Amino acid sequence: MRGLLVEPLCAKGTGKQFGRGIYTADEFGKSLAYCSGVKKNGNESCCMLLCEVALGNTHMVTDKTSSDYRAQLDTSKYQSRTAHGSSIPDPRYTIIRDSGVRMPLGEIITCKNAQHLAH
């Protein structure tokens, strides 16, 4: 067993906007765009994992013009990189558990912050 791999040879590449890594999203539609379908008996289906992701200390990317947009992540400070797109779960409905875990449960809204990325 080799576990979860970054860029295994057998996987189809779907882009590396922020470099090599395992990408997650807080929006179903965003993740669905990266799922490949499988046809069987004339029907197409795909699989998606629902994961609880521990981001650790995250580096926020606010726009594509920042100098660190594609820079190597400083792993002495950060364990992940986060970038919000033009649509996000409504933050008014995010639940924050006693442990600090954030669960975005709001409907998808258009982000009014001009600094957000267009993905």
Secondary structure, DSSP 4 states (H G I P E B T S, - for coil): ---S-SS-TTSPP---TTSSS----SSHHHHHTTPPPEEETTEEE-----------SEEEE--TTSTTSSSPP-TTT-SEEEE--SEEE-GGGEEE-TTS-EEE-SPEEE---TTS---
